[in-house]
Amino acid sequence: MTIWAPDDDGFADLGAHDAFANGAPYNTFARLRREDPCHWSDFAQGRGYWSITRHEDIVAMIRDTETFSSSRGIRMEDQTEEEYLARRTFQETDGEEHRKVRMKVARAFSPGVVAGFEQQIRDLCGPILDAALQHDSFDATREIARELPMRMLGQILGTPEEDLPWLVEKGDALMANTDPDFTEHVADRLETDAYRLMPFNSPAGAELYEYAHDLMARKNATGDTDGILHLILQPDENGEAISDTEFRNFFCLLVAAGNDTTRYSIAAGIQALARQPGLLEEMRSGQVWGSAADEIVRWASPASYFRRTAMRDVEVHGKTIREGDKVLYWFLSANRDEAMFDDPYRLMLARKPNRQLAWGQGGPHVCLGMHLARLEIRVLFEELVPRIATIAPDGDEAFVRSNFVNGIKRLPVRVTLN
């Protein structure tokens, strides 16, 4: 069961956000995997790019950061050196520079630390689900999938609860900056030079910058030194601390990525429950909780791609990728690769092994928050399933207009309760 983009004839323009506005163009990815797994595309808004669509190729290339570097940007758009330096987070670095920042925050997201959040997450899920399920019909993305990661984000960042809707709104404006439902400043439709030094080339970045500055001022004034934000500001063993710009960019990354990926994974899982017979009973059996979260994330693939830049000439599938060329790893395609996954267009909760790549596994940039996301997804469905007898679609889904964020932004469902 896959919601195919209805106008995908197998030759979608992957550089165009409209090609993803009605669902991912899986026909195009399937054709590229078969016929042209290292595919060159011209790009209307800048230099062209290579698309890597097979699972095995991405796994091999993602490990080779000396050849394929993050240090020129991770999205399709072109950036000047000034823009790159102004916007970058540790995601856009490699080698020792990447490791230094990563090690500072990795312990805050370690499996042991994250396991201690389980009861906290369960306590958040109860009121969220009870409120949504007061209604027979509702938008599951807004009422459920959006709520849990938003509230957990607030607890991790230590932000006032009343600020959370605003923070998530600004995070959406950053990550989904090509969707007019999330921002008035649509990146591919408006002149963006005024914000070219802001994260994601968005005015929301400037607002989040100011918020982060004020938040830390309040924390310092009250002696609040707990949590990840204080941790990231501490000097390393050499006495070096991150700059104000690096801190603000890290804050924007946490707000945006820390909410969106989990939200859209939960939404995709609920979509599958509503459309794929048998999943509800599989979950009700309790036998699939060890594998369900990874399969839901494979199914969702909330980050469609990440870009690298070639640091030397290299040949891939008979094509010469030149130094300086943009190379896109399409996780969305790899997670539907028939050579790796049996029946890839079906959500199979007991799938093992599951070598899905939504977390960027295999390389140094593997997602820091993956253990927390897994836990949030598992606990949410553990709490949802006993409450409902049936769940079904109650209208058409709406998808984020973005070739970077793969998400269901509206998910109307109808439920009956146990």
C-alpha positions in Angstrom: 0.0 0.0 0.0 1.6 3.2 -1.2 0.0 6.5 -1.9 1.5 7.1 -5.4 1.8 10.6 -6.7 -1.0 10.5 -9.2 0.9 12.4 -11.9 4.2 10.6 -11.6 4.8 9.1 -15.1 8.3 7.8 -14.1 10.0 11.0 -15.3 9.3 13.5 -12.5 11.6 16.5 -12.1 13.2 15.7 -8.7 14.4 19.2 -8.4 10.8 20.6 -8.4 8.9 20.7 -5.1 5.6 20.4 -7.0 6.7 16.8 -8.0 6.3 15.8 -4.4 3.2 17.9 -3.5 0.8 15.0 -4.0 3.0 12.2 -2.6 6.5 11.0 -3.4 7.2 10.1 -7.1 8.0 6.5 -6.4 7.6 5.5 -10.1 10.4 7.8 -11.0 12.7 6.4 -8.3 11.9 2.9 -9.3 12.8 3.7 -12.9 16.1 5.3 -11.9 17.0 2.4 -9.7 16.5 0.1 -12.7 17.9 2.1 -15.5 20.1 5.0 -14.3 21.1 4.7 -10.6 23.6 7.5 -10.9 21.5 10.1 -12.8 22.4 13.6 -13.8 19.7 16.3 -13.7 19.8 19.9 -14.6 18.4 22.2 -12.0 16.3 25.3 -12.7 17.5 27.2 -9.7 21.2 26.5 -9.8 23.9 23.9 -10.8 22.7 20.4 -11.7 23.1 17.4 -9.5 23.6 13.6 -9.4 20.9 11.4 -8.0 22.0 8.2 -6.2 18.9 6.0 -5.8 20.1 2.4 -5.0 20.5 1.3 -1.4 23.8 -0.4 -1.8 25.4 2.6 -3.5 24.3 5.0 -0.8 25.6 2.7 1.9 29.0 2.6 0.3 29.2 6.3 -0.5 27.9 7.7 2.8 30.9 6.2 4.5 33.4 7.9 2.2 33.4 11.4 3.6 36.7 12.2 2.1 35.3 11.8 -1.4 31.7 12.9 -0.7 31.7 15.7 1.8 29.0 17.5 3.8 31.1 20.6 4.1 29.5 22.4 1.1 25.9 22.1 2.2 23.4 19.3 2.7 20.5 20.5 0.5 20.1 20.9 -3.2 20.4 24.6 -3.3 23.6 26.4 -4.1 25.4 28.4 -1.5 28.2 30.9 -1.5 31.0 30.3 1.0 29.7 33.2 3.1 26.2 31.7 3.2 27.5 28.2 4.1 29.6 29.6 7.0 26.7 31.6 8.3 24.2 28.8 8.2 26.1 25.6 8.9 25.6 23.3 11.9 27.7 20.2 12.6 25.6 18.4 10.0 27.5 20.4 7.4 31.0 19.5 8.7 33.2 16.4 8.4 36.1 14.8 10.2 37.4 16.2 13.4 35.3 19.3 13.2 32.2 17.2 13.1 33.3 14.8 15.8 34.1 17.7 18.3 30.6 19.1 18.3 28.9 15.7 18.0 30.7 14.3 21.0 29.4 17.2 23.1 25.8 16.4 22.6 25.9 12.7 21.8 25.7 11.6 25.5 22.5 13.6 25.9 20.9 11.3 23.2 22.6 8.1 24.1 20.5 4.9 24.4 20.9 4.8 28.2 19.8 8.4 28.7 16.9 8.1 26.2 15.6 4.9 27.9 15.0 7.0 30.9 12.5 9.1 29.0 10.0 6.3 28.4 7.7 7.1 31.3 7.9 10.8 30.5 6.9 10.1 26.9 4.1 7.7 28.0 2.7 10.4 30.4 2.7 12.9 27.5 0.9 10.4 25.2 -2.1 9.9 27.4 -3.6 13.4 27.4 -2.7 13.9 23.7 -4.6 10.8 22.7 -7.5 11.3 25.0 -8.0 14.8 23.6 -7.8 13.6 20.0 -10.1 10.6 20.5 -12.9 12.7 21.9 -13.8 13.1 18.3 -14.8 10.4 15.8 -13.1 12.2 13.0 -10.0 14.4 13.2 -6.7 15.3 11.5 -4.2 12.8 13.0 -1.2 14.8 11.9 -2.3 17.9 13.8 -4.0 16.3 16.8 -1.6 13.4 17.5 1.6 13.3 15.4 2.4 17.0 15.8 1.7 17.1 19.5 4.0 14.4 21.0 7.4 15.5 19.5 6.4 19.2 20.1 5.9 18.5 23.8 9.0 16.3 24.1 11.0 19.0 22.4 10.0 21.5 25.0 11.1 19.2 27.8 14.5 18.6 26.2 15.1 22.3 25.4 13.6 23.5 28.7 11.3 26.0 27.0 8.1 27.2 28.5 5.1 25.2 27.4 3.3 28.2 26.1 6.1 28.9 23.7 5.9 25.4 22.0 3.3 26.1 19.3 5.2 29.2 18.2 8.5 27.2 18.1 7.0 24.4 16.1 5.4 26.9 13.7 8.9 28.5 13.1 10.5 25.1 12.8 8.0 24.2 10.1 8.7 27.5 8.3 12.4 26.5 8.2 12.2 22.8 7.2 9.1 23.2 4.9 10.2 26.6 3.5 8.8 25.6 0.1 5.2 25.0 1.3 2.8 28.0 1.4 0.9 26.3 4.2 3.9 26.7 6.5 5.4 30.0 5.4 4.6 33.2 3.5 8.2 33.3 2.4 8.2 30.4 -0.1 11.8 29.8 -1.0 11.4 28.9 -4.7 8.7 31.6 -5.4 10.1 34.7 -3.7 13.3 36.7 -3.7 15.3 35.4 -0.7 18.5 37.5 -0.7 17.5 39.4 2.5 17.7 36.1 4.5 20.5 34.4 2.7 22.6 34.2 5.9 19.8 32.7 7.9 19.2 29.0 8.3 17.3 27.6 5.3 17.3 31.1 3.8 14.2 31.9 5.9 13.0 34.8 8.0 12.0 32.2 10.7 15.7 31.7 11.3 16.1 35.3 12.4 13.2 34.9 14.8 14.6 31.7 16.2 18.0 33.3 16.6 16.5 36.0 18.7 14.4 33.5 20.8 17.5 31.3 21.5 19.5 34.4 22.7 16.7 35.5 25.0 16.1 31.9 26.3 19.7 31.5 27.3 19.8 34.9 28.9 16.8 33.9 31.1 18.4 30.5 31.9 21.7 32.1 32.9 19.9 34.7 35.0 18.1 32.0 37.0 21.0 29.6 37.2 19.3 27.0 35.1 22.3 25.0 33.7 20.6 21.7 33.1 19.9 20.3 29.6 21.3 20.1 26.2 21.5 23.8 25.4 23.8 24.5 28.4 25.8 21.4 27.4 26.5 22.5 23.9 27.9 25.8 25.2 30.5 24.3 27.4 34.2 24.6 26.2 35.8 21.4 25.0 39.0 19.8 26.5 41.0 22.4 24.7 39.0 25.3 26.1 37.3 26.0 22.8 33.6 26.9 22.8 31.2 27.2 19.8 30.5 30.6 18.5 27.2 32.5 18.9 26.3 31.7 15.3 27.0 28.0 15.7 24.9 27.9 18.8 21.9 29.6 17.2 22.2 27.4 14.2 22.2 24.3 16.4 19.1 25.6 18.2 17.3 26.0 14.9 18.3 22.5 13.9 17.0 21.0 17.2 13.7 22.9 16.8 13.2 21.9 13.2 14.6 18.4 12.8 13.8 17.4 16.3 10.1 17.9 15.6 9.5 17.2 11.9 11.1 13.8 11.5 9.2 12.2 14.4 6.0 13.9 13.5 6.0 12.7 9.9 7.0 9.2 10.9 4.1 9.0 13.3 1.7 10.4 10.7 2.9 7.8 8.1 2.4 5.0 10.6 -1.2 6.1 11.4 -1.8 6.4 7.6 -0.7 2.8 7.2 -2.9 1.7 10.1 -5.9 3.3 8.5 -5.2 1.9 5.0 -3.5 -1.4 5.4 -5.7 -4.2 6.8 -4.2 -6.3 9.6 -1.7 -3.8 11.0 -3.9 -2.9 13.9 -4.3 -6.5 15.0 -0.5 -7.1 14.5 0.2 -4.2 16.9 -2.5 -5.4 19.3 -0.7 -8.8 19.5 2.3 -7.0 21.1 4.7 -9.2 19.2 6.1 -6.5 16.9 7.2 -3.7 19.2 10.8 -4.5 18.9 10.8 -3.9 15.1 7.8 -1.7 14.4 9.5 1.7 14.9 12.2 1.1 12.4 9.7 -0.2 9.8 7.5 2.8 10.4 10.5 5.1 9.8 11.5 3.2 6.7 7.9 3.6 5.4 7.9 7.3 6.3 11.4 8.2 5.1 10.8 11.8 6.5 14.1 13.1 5.1 13.9 12.5 1.3 17.6 13.1 0.6 20.8 14.6 1.9 23.3 16.1 -0.4 27.1 15.7 -0.5 29.7 17.4 -2.7 32.4 15.5 -4.6 35.9 16.4 -3.4 37.6 14.6 -6.3 36.6 13.1 -9.7 35.1 9.6 -9.2 33.4 7.1 -11.4 30.0 5.6 -10.4 28.1 3.3 -12.6 30.2 4.4 -15.6 29.5 8.1 -15.0 32.2 10.5 -14.0 31.2 12.7 -11.1 33.5 15.7 -11.1 35.1 17.5 -8.2 32.6 20.1 -6.9 29.5 18.3 -8.3 26.5 18.0 -6.0 25.5 14.4 -5.2 22.1 13.6 -3.6 21.6 10.4 -1.6 17.9 9.7 -2.0 17.0 7.8 1.2 13.4 7.9 0.0 14.4 5.7 -2.9 16.8 3.5 -1.0 14.1 2.6 1.5 11.9 1.3 -1.3 14.7 -0.6 -3.1 13.5 -4.0 -4.2 17.0 -5.4 -4.1 17.2 -4.8 -0.3 13.6 -5.1 0.9 11.0 -7.7 0.2 7.7 -6.2 -0.7 9.0 -2.7 -0.1 5.7 -0.9 -0.8 4.1 -2.6 2.1 4.6 -1.8 5.8 5.7 -5.0 7.4 5.9 -4.5 11.2 8.0 -7.6 11.9 10.5 -6.9 9.1 14.0 -8.2 10.2 16.6 -7.4 9.4 15.6 -3.8 8.5 18.5 -1.9 6.9 16.4 1.2 6.3 18.5 4.4 5.8 16.2 7.0 7.3 18.7 7.7 10.1 21.6 8.0 7.7 23.1 4.8 9.1 26.6 3.7 8.1 28.2 7.0 8.1 29.5 9.5 10.7 26.3 11.7 10.3 23.9 9.0 11.6 21.0 10.8 13.3 21.7 11.8 16.9 18.1 11.7 17.8 17.3 8.3 16.4 17.0 6.5 19.7 14.6 9.2 21.0 12.6 9.1 17.8 12.3 5.2 18.0 11.1 5.5 21.6 8.5 8.2 20.9 7.1 6.2 17.9 6.9 2.9 19.8 5.3 4.4 22.9 2.8 6.5 20.9 1.5 3.4 19.1 1.6 1.3 22.2 -0.7 3.8 23.8 -2.9 4.4 20.7 -3.7 0.8 19.8 -5.5 -0.3 23.0 -7.7 2.8 22.8 -9.2 2.2 19.3 -11.3 -0.6 17.8 -11.0 0.6 14.2 -9.3 3.4 12.2 -10.0 4.3 8.6 -9.3 7.2 6.2 -11.8 10.0 6.3 -10.7 11.9 3.2 -7.5 12.4 1.2 -4.2 13.1 2.8 -2.2 16.3 2.0 1.5 16.2 1.6 4.2 18.8 2.3 5.3 20.6 -0.9 8.9 19.8 -0.6 11.5 17.5 -2.2 13.5 17.5 1.1 10.8 16.9 3.8 8.6 13.9 3.0 5.6 14.3 5.2 1.8 14.0 5.4 0.7 17.5 6.6 -3.0 16.6 6.9 -4.3 13.1 7.7 -8.1 12.9 8.1 -9.1 9.6 9.9 -12.2 8.2 11.5 -12.0 6.0 14.6 -14.2 3.9 16.8 -13.1 3.3 20.4 -12.7 0.1 22.4 
